[in-house]
């Protein structure tokens, strides 16, 4: 009987400890919420701990995506036909915010 209670206690301790750990990948940012209010923002990768059942973790991608499509140029003509043309090159860089 005593051995069974140690096994059950050990299993419960492992479940609580595993729910207290979380990892942050190098392409992620994390917001730790305590009672649905932001408590901490983590941007460095690694292993972190939280208070189980009281704190929640929300993951967000932290990547800068480049679009390798062809650049486009927009030319505006001001005035007459002989006027100088203003040409502007465009490119696209996208940061994901979820």
C-alpha positions as CSV (number, residue, x, y, z in Angstrom):
1,X,0.0,0.0,0.0
2,X,2.8,2.4,0.9
3,X,4.6,1.6,-2.4
4,X,1.5,2.3,-4.5
5,X,1.1,5.8,-2.9
6,X,4.8,6.6,-3.8
7,X,4.2,5.6,-7.4
8,X,1.0,7.6,-7.6
9,X,2.7,10.6,-6.0
10,X,5.6,10.3,-8.4
11,X,3.3,10.2,-11.4
12,X,1.5,13.3,-10.2
13,X,4.8,15.1,-9.6
14,X,6.0,14.2,-13.1
15,X,2.7,15.5,-14.7
16,X,2.9,18.8,-12.7
17,X,6.6,19.3,-13.6
18,X,6.1,18.6,-17.3
19,X,3.3,21.1,-17.4
20,X,5.5,23.7,-15.8
21,X,8.2,23.6,-18.5
22,X,8.1,25.1,-22.0
23,X,10.6,25.7,-24.7
24,X,11.0,28.7,-27.0
25,X,12.4,28.1,-30.5
26,X,14.7,30.6,-32.2
27,X,12.0,31.5,-34.6
28,X,9.4,32.2,-31.9
29,X,8.4,34.8,-29.3
30,X,6.4,33.9,-26.3
31,X,4.0,35.9,-24.1
32,X,3.4,34.4,-20.6
33,X,-0.1,35.2,-19.4
34,X,-1.0,35.1,-15.7
35,X,-4.8,35.0,-15.2
36,X,-5.2,36.2,-18.8
37,X,-3.0,39.2,-18.3
38,X,0.5,39.6,-19.9
39,X,3.2,39.0,-17.4
40,X,6.4,38.5,-19.5
41,X,7.6,38.5,-23.1
42,X,10.3,36.1,-24.0
43,X,12.3,36.3,-27.2
44,X,15.4,34.4,-26.4
45,X,15.4,30.6,-27.3
46,X,15.7,28.1,-24.5
47,X,13.9,26.1,-21.8
48,X,11.7,28.1,-19.4
49,X,9.4,27.4,-16.5
50,X,5.9,28.7,-15.6
51,X,3.5,28.2,-12.7
52,X,1.2,25.3,-13.8
53,X,-2.5,25.9,-14.0
54,X,-2.0,29.6,-13.2
55,X,0.0,30.8,-16.2
56,X,-0.5,30.2,-19.9
57,X,1.9,30.4,-22.8
58,X,1.1,31.9,-26.2
59,X,3.5,31.3,-29.1
60,X,4.0,33.8,-31.9
61,X,6.3,33.4,-35.0
62,X,9.2,35.8,-35.0
63,X,10.4,35.7,-38.6
64,X,11.1,38.3,-41.3
65,X,10.1,36.9,-44.6
66,X,11.5,38.2,-47.8
67,X,9.7,37.9,-51.1
68,X,12.1,37.1,-53.9
69,X,9.8,38.2,-56.7
70,X,10.9,40.7,-59.4
71,X,11.1,44.3,-58.4
72,X,8.5,46.5,-59.9
73,X,9.0,50.1,-61.0
74,X,6.4,52.8,-61.0
75,X,7.0,55.9,-63.2
76,X,5.0,59.1,-62.9
77,X,5.2,61.7,-65.6
78,X,4.8,65.3,-64.3
79,X,3.8,68.1,-66.7
80,X,4.4,67.8,-70.4
81,X,5.8,65.0,-72.5
82,X,9.4,66.3,-72.1
83,X,9.2,66.5,-68.3
84,X,11.4,64.3,-66.1
85,X,10.0,61.0,-65.0
86,X,10.0,60.0,-61.4
87,X,10.6,56.3,-61.2
88,X,10.3,54.5,-57.9
89,X,11.4,50.9,-57.3
90,X,9.4,48.8,-54.9
91,X,10.1,45.7,-52.9
92,X,8.3,43.7,-50.3
93,X,9.4,42.7,-46.9
94,X,6.8,41.1,-44.6
95,X,6.9,40.6,-40.8
96,X,4.4,38.2,-39.5
97,X,2.4,39.4,-36.4
98,X,-0.2,37.0,-35.2
